[in-house]
């Protein structure tokens, strides 16, 4: 949650879970609990979601993740995100998946790049749910088209 504007309380967390469970029921995809295979330890979430705001790139489906600090730098986000991309492109027949974060979130940006996502500075945007003066309002947008994902698989 290092680059999240605020920490939520238990009520916020329960609402978050409910909303994403409803999205899974509606669309067949959503943010999913991420657990380690060997220990069943919950380390965060990862998955596909529909952003709850309007921007120049919406409507769209985004891939996102939040992992516990002890899970950083171990390849878990990349591994799970690759499976989510495959699900999005193959099962849900999406033509493009996006991801976004604040410019200073270099760990997440590196995962996006490992996934083959591309960034164009002209598409940077101010997050519509934050005031422009907020230190986390500026976001970078990454995109991955299904055709580019398929080329990487064959590569």
C-alpha positions, 0 to 999 in steps of 0.5 A: 500500500506504499503508493495507495493514497490512504489505508482503509479500515475493516469496513473499507476492506469488506466493501472492497472485497464485496465489490470485487466479488460482485465483479467476478460474478458479473464478468468472470474476472476480478482481483483474486487472493494470492497465496503461496503454493507451499504454505498457503500464506496469503500475500496479497491480491492480483487480477483483472478489474474494471476501473471505477472512474472515467479517463481517456483510456476507459472503458477498459480492463486493468491488471493490478496487484498489491503484495505484502512487503515480504513477497516483493522481489521474488517474482510472484507478481510477474508469475501471477500476472502472466496467468491473469493476462492469459486468462484475460486474452484467451478466456475473456477474449479481451483485445487489450489490458492496461495497468497504471501506477504512480511514476515513482512506483518502480517495482510495479513499473518493472513488472509491467515491463516484464509483462511486455506492456508499453508506456507512452508519456503522452498518456500519463494522466491525473487520477480523477479520484485524487485532487491534482495537488495530491502527491500521488495524483499523476499516473503512468499508463501501460498497455498490452494488446493481445496481438503483442502478447501473442507475439511475445509467447511465440518469441 
